[in-house]
């Protein structure tokens, strides 16, 4: 370990507060270390970190934009869906009304038909009855006149 | 030591002894450089391994590095502001990482295994030279930031809000590096000494809570130094009008 003693000249006293050429040399060393670390550590790592930060912020902005787009599309589609539902509802209501009307029309037609048939039948019955009655009346008249003639003849 | 029947290999206290390297007529504290090189090497190895394959989906060490980067960016951005923190992030971040690695490395690595002819290895931040060097760099950075940003109008901050503040502000320029360096130096050295004394007295289990506390204060000191450095630089850049 004697090589560490570069020269065997008169060694200074030493002491805690012994300022000597160590000071400027250490300053130079720290400055050199600063330049070394700047090119080995601070610049490359800073570049990577800042690139990543940029990447993250652009990705975030991109994602936000996409999210807004998705939300817009979603609102659009919801609107369309609501329109479709509404038109379906109206179609259903219309169809129901149509069916109802048709049903009622059919009922009415059937009723009127039935009424008319009934009326016709009634009228025919009436006519026939009338005819029968008048025939009967004629018969009665004839018979009564015959009775009268017979009676007259007897007396 | 004479009182102890047997000398424990891991429990010796040495304060103020340095391994001197002499270049010309300059003296260097060798142990500080040795441990700092080991720790800087470890830090650089981690960084190199972690940044070898950087991906948008981080995996492995990249996660740790990105966590560190994010932490340091938040620290610098909070103190310096959105506009200028990018220029100063490497400096603040390097201060934090170097101090943090030094403090924790000094506390966690069993340096005593490596024997030096003089002095002992330890946290580089437990040497006053290191902390003063960094504190002076912070002051330089503060003046550089202010002057390059505002020119001579930078000195207006000495007379704001009133010119009465002028002497205090001038004193502050000296107390800033002084407090920065002594806070770090004192805390780390005190932690090392407290652990050292406890290990010297009771080698087992008892020093553990103090060691954990030391790790905590070490991390806090790194944060304080980096935060204050960023705050001073932010103050220099601050636009008051």
Contacts between the chains, C-beta under 8 A, distances in Angstrom:
chain1	res1	chain2	res2	distance
A	1	B	115	6.5
A	1	B	116	6.5
A	1	B	117	5.5
A	2	B	117	6.4
A	4	B	19	6.3
A	4	B	21	7.8
A	4	B	30	6.0
A	4	B	34	7.7
A	4	B	116	6.4
A	4	B	117	6.2
A	5	B	19	7.4
A	5	B	20	7.6
A	5	B	21	7.7
A	5	B	117	5.7
A	5	B	118	7.5
A	6	B	21	4.7
A	6	B	22	6.1
A	6	B	23	7.1
A	6	B	30	7.8
A	7	B	21	7.6
A	7	B	22	4.3
A	9	B	22	5.3
A	11	B	20	5.0
A	11	B	118	7.4
A	12	B	18	8.0
A	12	B	20	6.2
A	12	B	27	5.5
A	14	B	16	5.2
A	14	B	17	5.5
A	14	B	18	5.1
A	14	B	20	7.8
A	14	B	119	7.9
A	15	B	16	4.5
A	16	B	15	6.3
A	16	B	16	4.7
A	16	B	128	6.9
A	16	B	189	7.5
A	17	B	128	5.5
A	18	B	16	7.2
A	18	B	18	6.5
A	18	B	29	7.6
A	18	B	128	7.4
A	18	B	129	7.8
A	19	B	128	6.4
A	19	B	129	6.0
A	19	B	132	6.7
A	20	B	26	7.1
A	20	B	27	4.3
A	20	B	28	6.9
A	20	B	29	7.1
A	20	B	129	6.9
A	21	B	23	7.5
A	21	B	26	3.8
A	21	B	27	5.9
A	21	B	28	5.5
A	22	B	27	7.7
A	22	B	28	5.2
A	22	B	29	4.4
A	22	B	32	5.9
A	22	B	33	7.5
A	22	B	127	7.0
A	22	B	129	3.8
A	22	B	130	7.5
A	22	B	133	7.8
A	23	B	129	4.3
A	23	B	132	5.6
A	23	B	133	4.9
A	23	B	136	7.8
A	24	B	133	7.1
A	25	B	28	6.4
A	25	B	33	7.5
A	26	B	32	7.1
A	26	B	33	7.8
A	26	B	36	7.4
A	26	B	124	7.7
A	26	B	129	5.7
A	26	B	130	5.0
A	26	B	133	4.1
A	26	B	134	7.7
A	27	B	133	4.0
A	27	B	134	7.4
A	27	B	136	6.5
A	27	B	137	5.5
A	29	B	33	7.9
A	29	B	36	6.9
A	29	B	40	7.7
A	30	B	94	6.9
A	30	B	95	7.4
A	30	B	98	6.3
A	30	B	133	6.5
A	30	B	134	5.9
A	30	B	137	6.1
A	31	B	137	6.9
A	33	B	40	6.1
A	33	B	94	5.5
A	33	B	98	6.1
A	34	B	90	5.5
A	34	B	91	5.4
A	34	B	94	4.2
A	35	B	90	7.8
A	36	B	44	6.8
A	37	B	43	8.0
A	37	B	44	7.9
A	37	B	47	6.7
A	37	B	90	6.3
A	37	B	93	6.9
A	37	B	94	5.0
A	37	B	97	6.9
A	38	B	90	3.8
A	38	B	94	7.7
A	40	B	44	6.9
A	40	B	47	5.1
A	40	B	48	6.4
A	40	B	51	6.4
A	41	B	47	4.6
A	41	B	51	6.5
A	41	B	65	6.8
A	41	B	69	7.3
A	41	B	93	7.7
A	42	B	69	6.9
A	42	B	72	8.0
A	42	B	89	5.9
A	42	B	90	4.6
A	42	B	93	5.9
A	44	B	51	5.1
A	44	B	54	5.8
A	45	B	51	6.4
A	45	B	54	7.1
A	45	B	62	7.9
A	45	B	65	5.3
A	45	B	66	6.0
A	45	B	69	4.5
A	46	B	69	6.2
A	46	B	73	7.5
A	46	B	89	7.6
A	47	B	54	8.0
A	48	B	54	4.7
A	48	B	55	7.6
A	48	B	56	7.1
A	48	B	58	7.8
A	48	B	62	7.8
A	48	B	66	7.3
A	49	B	66	5.7
A	49	B	69	6.1
A	49	B	70	6.8
A	51	B	56	7.0
A	52	B	56	5.6
A	55	B	56	6.8
